Amino acid sequence: MSDQLAFDFTLPTLQQTPAVRFPPHSLPEADAPFHSLPVPKSATPVDDTFIYGGGSAKEAEFFKMFDRLTAESNRALHTVFDDFCLLGRCIVHNFGMQEPLLARYMPKYEQCRTEYFERAKYYKQPQIVLILNMLKALSELLAWQPDDYLGRYFGQMRLDKHFHGQFFTPVHICEFMAAITFGDGLPPEKPYVKVAEPACGSGAMIIGLVRHLQKQKLNNLGGKLLIMVTDIDPLCVNMAYLQLSILGLSVRITHGNTLTNEAWDAFDTPNLQINNCLGYFK
């Protein structure tokens, strides 16, 4: 008998309206405690005022969850951060997947499911619940204000020394670059615009574009942008997938090397999965 994972995970829209809700999804039986998880409660409301370091109280509460997960799991912070991004990508990719999506994405569904259980075995059930609450907190942050929260935490905690010394472009610079490129918005004569990012990192360039277009009163960007991004680092792939999925964008994130034109893996965000099945992007 398989249980339903009734995680009330939401995707914010650019209109700041109630978010799209992933439906409960029946998962195949497994020995791991994934199926029997209780529904996480909403994150505790916190003050929205900005605090030192350029962050907010909401953001600080989210970051503290990493400290708690690190302490409870007895794993290094950089390992916990990597685990959260991978587990989050697997959960978001598979959550709510049903026919006809399941028929089209079954190999990728099975891959994400296997990756999830391989990594989740290092955590006890209360810690998995905490990870789900962290995903919900991240979705609430992105609904409140699109930003590169994972990339900023990565930099603030100096996790770059464990992952090839990356440095992610600040979102306000990315937004400025988007304003130079797109000006007053998207071409009205085109049903959608293709956007490519050859070294996406945590997705900051695309988040900057979202912020700029949001200021131009453009909404429903999941149907107006077809986004293709690539990164050579699997951690960056997971960070970008997580944040861009939650923002409701249609994105294919490729794990590959843009310079050598190599591609080792790729993941479609939930919005792109749906649009592909509908044949929207020609």
C-alpha positions in Angstrom: 0.0 0.0 0.0 1.4 3.4 -0.9 0.6 6.6 1.0 0.2 10.1 -0.3 2.7 12.8 0.3 0.3 15.6 1.1 2.9 18.4 1.3 1.3 21.8 0.8 4.1 23.1 -1.3 3.3 26.2 -3.4 4.7 27.9 -6.4 4.4 31.7 -6.3 3.2 33.7 -9.3 4.4 37.1 -10.4 1.1 38.6 -9.8 1.6 38.1 -6.0 -1.6 36.0 -6.1 -2.2 32.7 -4.3 0.3 30.3 -5.6 -0.2 27.2 -7.6 -0.5 24.1 -5.4 1.2 20.9 -6.2 -1.4 18.1 -5.9 -0.8 15.1 -3.6 1.0 12.3 -5.4 1.0 8.6 -4.8 4.5 7.2 -4.7 5.6 3.6 -5.1 6.3 1.7 -1.9 9.7 2.0 -0.4 11.4 1.2 2.9 12.4 4.8 3.6 10.1 6.9 5.8 9.3 9.3 2.9 5.7 8.2 2.5 4.6 8.5 6.1 5.7 12.1 6.6 3.2 14.4 8.3 2.2 17.5 6.5 4.6 20.3 7.5 3.1 23.3 9.2 3.5 26.8 7.8 6.7 28.6 8.7 6.4 30.8 11.7 5.5 34.4 10.6 8.4 36.7 11.1 9.0 40.4 10.7 9.7 41.5 7.1 12.0 44.4 8.0 15.5 44.3 6.7 18.4 43.4 9.0 22.1 43.7 8.7 24.0 42.0 5.9 21.4 43.0 3.3 19.0 40.2 4.3 15.6 40.2 6.0 14.2 38.5 9.1 12.4 36.1 6.8 15.7 35.2 5.2 17.5 34.9 8.6 14.8 32.4 9.8 15.4 30.3 6.7 19.2 30.3 7.1 18.8 29.3 10.8 17.1 26.1 9.6 20.4 25.1 8.0 22.1 25.4 11.4 19.5 23.3 13.0 19.7 20.6 10.3 23.5 20.6 10.6 23.3 20.1 14.4 20.6 17.5 14.3 22.2 15.4 11.5 25.8 15.7 12.7 26.9 16.4 9.1 29.1 19.2 7.9 27.4 22.4 6.8 28.6 22.2 3.2 27.3 18.6 3.0 23.9 19.5 4.5 23.6 22.4 2.0 24.4 20.0 -0.9 21.9 17.4 0.5 19.1 20.0 0.8 19.5 21.2 -2.8 19.6 17.7 -4.2 16.7 16.4 -2.1 14.7 19.6 -2.9 15.3 19.1 -6.6 14.1 15.5 -6.4 11.0 16.4 -4.4 10.0 19.3 -6.6 10.7 17.4 -9.8 8.5 14.4 -8.8 5.9 16.1 -6.7 2.5 16.0 -8.4 3.7 14.1 -11.4 0.9 12.0 -12.8 -0.4 11.0 -16.2 0.3 12.2 -18.9 3.5 13.7 -17.3 4.5 10.4 -15.8 4.4 8.6 -19.1 6.7 11.2 -20.7 9.1 11.7 -17.7 9.2 8.2 -16.2 13.0 7.7 -16.6 13.7 11.0 -15.0 11.1 10.3 -12.3 12.8 7.1 -11.4 16.2 8.7 -11.5 15.0 11.5 -9.0 13.3 8.9 -6.8 16.5 6.8 -6.6 18.6 9.9 -5.9 16.2 10.9 -3.2 16.3 7.7 -1.3 20.1 7.4 -1.7 20.6 10.8 0.0 17.6 10.7 2.4 19.0 7.6 4.2 21.5 9.9 6.1 18.6 11.7 7.8 16.0 10.6 10.3 12.3 11.3 9.8 12.1 14.5 11.9 15.0 15.9 9.8 13.3 15.0 6.6 10.3 17.0 7.9 12.6 19.9 8.7 13.9 19.7 5.1 10.3 19.9 3.8 9.7 22.9 6.1 12.8 24.5 4.6 11.4 24.0 1.1 8.2 25.7 2.2 10.1 28.5 3.8 12.1 29.0 0.6 8.9 29.1 -1.5 7.5 31.7 0.9 10.6 33.8 0.5 10.5 33.7 -3.3 6.8 34.6 -3.2 7.6 37.5 -1.0 10.5 38.7 -3.1 12.3 36.9 -6.0 16.0 36.7 -5.0 19.0 34.4 -5.1 18.6 33.2 -1.5 20.5 29.9 -1.9 23.4 31.7 -3.7 23.6 34.3 -1.1 23.7 31.8 1.7 26.4 29.8 -0.2 28.5 33.0 -0.3 27.9 34.2 3.2 28.8 30.9 4.7 31.9 30.6 2.6 30.8 27.3 1.1 32.6 28.2 -2.1 35.8 26.9 -0.6 34.3 23.4 -0.7 32.8 23.8 -4.3 35.4 25.0 -6.8 35.6 28.6 -5.5 32.5 29.9 -7.3 31.3 33.4 -6.9 27.7 34.2 -7.9 26.8 37.5 -9.4 24.6 39.6 -7.0 21.0 39.8 -8.1 20.9 43.6 -8.3 23.6 43.4 -10.9 21.7 40.7 -12.7 18.6 42.8 -12.7 20.5 45.8 -14.1 21.8 43.6 -16.9 18.3 42.4 -17.6 17.0 46.0 -17.8 19.7 46.8 -20.3 18.9 43.7 -22.4 15.1 43.8 -22.2 14.3 47.4 -21.7 10.5 48.0 -21.3 9.7 44.3 -21.5 9.2 41.4 -23.9 8.5 41.8 -27.7 4.6 41.9 -27.9 4.6 40.2 -31.3 6.1 37.0 -30.0 4.1 34.4 -28.1 7.2 33.6 -26.0 10.9 34.5 -25.9 13.8 32.1 -25.6 16.4 32.9 -23.0 19.8 31.1 -22.6 22.3 31.2 -19.7 25.5 29.2 -20.4 26.8 29.3 -16.8 23.8 29.7 -14.6 25.2 29.2 -11.1 22.4 29.4 -8.7 20.1 31.0 -11.3 20.7 34.6 -10.3 20.7 36.0 -13.9 17.2 34.5 -14.5 16.0 35.7 -11.1 17.3 39.2 -12.0 15.3 39.0 -15.3 12.2 38.0 -13.3 12.6 40.9 -11.0 12.9 43.3 -14.0 9.9 41.9 -15.9 7.9 42.0 -12.7 8.5 45.7 -12.4 7.2 46.0 -16.0 3.9 44.5 -14.8 4.5 41.3 -16.8 3.0 38.1 -15.3 2.5 34.5 -16.3 6.2 34.3 -17.2 6.0 30.5 -17.3 4.3 30.8 -20.6 6.2 33.8 -21.9 9.8 32.6 -21.4 11.4 29.4 -22.6 14.6 29.3 -20.6 17.6 27.0 -21.2 20.4 27.2 -18.6 23.6 25.1 -18.1 26.2 24.7 -15.4 29.1 22.3 -15.0 28.6 21.9 -11.2 25.8 19.6 -10.1 25.2 21.7 -6.9 24.5 24.7 -9.1 22.2 22.7 -11.2 20.2 21.7 -8.1 20.2 25.3 -6.7 19.0 26.8 -10.0 16.4 24.0 -10.5 15.0 24.6 -7.0 14.7 28.4 -7.2 13.5 28.6 -10.8 10.9 25.9 -10.3 9.5 27.6 -7.3 9.2 30.8 -9.3 7.0 29.0 -11.8 9.3 29.3 -14.8 9.6 27.0 -17.8 13.3 26.0 -17.6 15.5 23.2 -18.7 18.5 23.0 -16.5 21.4 21.1 -18.1 24.3 19.6 -16.2 27.0 20.1 -18.8 30.0 22.0 -20.1 29.0 24.9 -22.4 32.6 25.4 -23.7 33.0 21.8 -24.9 29.3 21.4 -25.8 29.0 18.4 -23.4 25.7 17.6 -21.7 25.5 14.8 -19.0 22.0 15.3 -17.6 19.0 17.7 -17.8 15.9 18.4 -15.7 12.7 20.2 -16.7 11.0 22.4 -14.2 7.3 21.4 -13.4 6.0 24.3 -15.5 8.1 23.2 -18.5 6.9 19.6 -18.0 3.3 20.7 -18.3 4.0 23.0 -21.3 5.9 20.3 -23.1 3.0 17.9 -22.7 0.6 20.5 -24.0 2.8 21.2 -27.0 2.9 24.9 -26.1 6.5 25.6 -27.0 7.0 24.8 -30.7 
